[in-house]
């Protein structure tokens, strides 16, 4: 009897795995790819539903507007960012400098690859300068938290002026995001971890 139950469980699992993604999931995945590659304003709702293979009413059942879909994309992007950032830091417990360097080393590799378009949150803040726009709100909240985290890490490193070091690191990171879209392979973004080390060392020696 137990073996039949186990077999039934495996069949149910296989059936669930074989089900196609829900329309909302396909829309989110498609919007993630298109918004990041082409920019949010440049991508229309019709293009998203055509690429996702869904109907326009199904999009509006899941998202009240394109602006809300854009905000959802950016919340997903925010989660991806912190997933990478936290994984790098968690690999070096008690050593914020090593954790930050691990994250920046990965960024330096990604930033010189074809198809890399910088930070989706930074890009959205440039696209939407108006305060209160749902996309800008998500982007600004993310950058405020990144600034806070970097200053806290600088304090853990023993920097005499942790806010100044944190701000310097933020400027380096944002510079890597933007310059990567100009220079690609061989560009300065590939040296972001090295530059951060130099900046940290200069602050710690004060």
N, C-alpha and C positions, 0 to 999 in steps of 0.2 A: 504493500500500500504506500509506504514511504517513497519507494522508487518511482511509483506512478505520479505521486504528488510532485516530486522533484522534476520528473520529466515534463509535467504540465507547467511547472514554473519556468523551466527553460524555454518551452514553447511560447509562453506568454511574453517572456523577455525578448525572444527573437522577433515575435510579432510586433511588439512595441518599438523595437529598434528599426524594423523595416518600414514603419510608418513615415511618410514624408513629413518634413518640418511644417509646423503650423504657418499660416499665412503671415502672422505677425512676426514670426522668427525670420522668415524669408525676407520680409520687408526690412527688418533691422539689419540683417546681414548685407543686403544689397545697398541700403542707404549708407552703411558703414564704408563699404568699398567705394561707392560713387562720390559721396561727400568728401572723403579723404583725398581721393585722386583728383577730382575736378573742382572742388569747392562747393559749399552749400548753396550759395545763390545761383550757381550755374546749372544745378541739377533740378529739373522739374519733377513734379509728382508723376506725370505721365511716363517719364523715362524710368522712374523707380519701379512703378507697377509693371511696366512692360518687361524690364530686366528680371524682376522677381517672379514673373509669371502669375500675378494675382490681379484682382480687379481694383479699381479705384475705391468703390464702396468698402471693400475689405480693409483698405488702408485707413479710411476714415473711421471705421469701427474700432480700430486699435489705437489710432492717434488722432486727436482732435483737429490737428492742423499740421502743415509742413513744419512750422516753427516748433511744435511739440516733438515731431519726429527728429528734428535737428538737435533738440535738447536731449532726447533719448540717446541719439548717436554719441553725443558728447559725454553723457553719463557713462555709457559703455566704454568710451575711450579713457575717461578718468579712471575707471576700474582697471583697465588694462595697464595704464601707466603705473598705478600704485602696486599692482601685482608684480611688475618688474622691479620697481624701486624697492619694495619691501623684501622681495626675495633676495636681492643683492645685499641689503642691510642685514637680513636675518642670517645670511651665510657668514657674517663676521660679528657675532654678538660682542658687545662691549668695545668695539673698535669702529666708531662712526667714520673715521677717515678711510679705512679699508672698505667699508660698506659702500661709501659714496664712490670710491674709485672703481669698485666692481660695477656699479650701475653705469658710471660714465664711460668705462671701457666698452661695455655693451652698446651704449649710445654711439660711441665713436665708430664702431663697426657698422651699425645700422645706417648711420647718417651719411655714409659714402657709397651706399648701394643704390643701384638704379631703382626708381620707383619710390624712394623715400621722399616724403613731402613734409618733413618737419613734424611739428606737434599739431595735431588736429585742433587742440584747444587754443593754441596761439593763433593759428590760422583763422579760427572762428572769431576771436576777439578783433582781428583786423577787419574781417568781413562785416562785422556787426558793431559799429562804434556806438550805437545808441544804447544808453543805460536802460536796463529793464528788459531788453530783448531776452527771451528765454535761453537762446544759445549763448549770448554774452554772459548772462548770469552764471551759467554752469562754468564757463571758461574762467571768469574772474574768481569765483570761489575756489577753483582748483589752484590757480596761481597764488592766491593769498595763502592757501594751505601749504603749498610748496615753499613759499618764502618763509613761513613760520617753521617748517620742518628743517630747512637748511640753517636757519639761525640757531635752532635748538641743537643741531648737530655740531655747529661751530662752537657753541658753548661747551658741549661735551668734549670737544677736542682741546679746550683750554684757551681759546682765542681771547685776547684782552678785550676786543670789541666784536662780540659774536654777530651782532646785527650787520656790521660792515662786512665781515667775511661772508656771512650768509647772502647778503645782497650781491657781493662780487661773484659768488658761485651761481646765483640765479642769473646774473647777466651773462656769464659764460655759457650756461645751459641754453638760454634763449638765443644767444648768438650762434650756438651750434645748430639749433633748430632752423633758424632762418638761413644761415650761410650754406647749409646742406642743400638747399633748393637752388643755390646759385652755382656751386662748384662741383658737387657730386664726388665722383672718385678722385682721390688725391686732394680734396679740399681741406680747409683748416678744421672742420668739425671732427675729423679723424684724430685730432690731437687734444680733444677737450679734456680727457683725463689727465694728460701730461700738464696742460695749462692749469688745471685745478690744483694739482700737486704743488706747482710753483706758487700759486696764490696762497694756498694754505700755509706753506712753509714760510712765506714772507710775513703773514699775519702772526704766526706762532712765535716768530723771532722778535717781535716788537717788545 
